[in-house]
Amino acid sequence: MTTALVRAPGISLESFARAGGLHPEQVRRLVILGLLDPVADYGDDMRFPPSQLILLGRIERLHAGLSLNYASLGVVIDLLDRIAELETALRQRSRPTGVSSWTRTD
């Protein structure tokens, strides 16, 4: 028997699933589909960074709101992220040079 000297980083699979309102097996399926990315995988002990809870919430909202299956959500999430990047680039590009935004606090 070995004892870890340092706790593994991240949230355990069981705690992560409980916080997200899912069964741990469902979280494992999302990892297999590539929708979630654990920070470490020690066999049965997957660990997740806290930021993955935000992504899990997004996945569940899209799944429920758009009635999409989990396999198609990867494509939808990638497209939504790309749209957000393009909108940000367009906003920055359309701003006249030398004029600061009224929301900037420089």
Secondary structure, DSSP 8 states (H G I E B T S, - for coil): ----SS--SSEEHHHHHHHHTS-HHHHHHHHHTTSS--SEEETTEEEE-THHHHHHHHHHHHHHHH---HHHHHHHHHHHHHHHHHHHHHHHHHS-TT---TT---
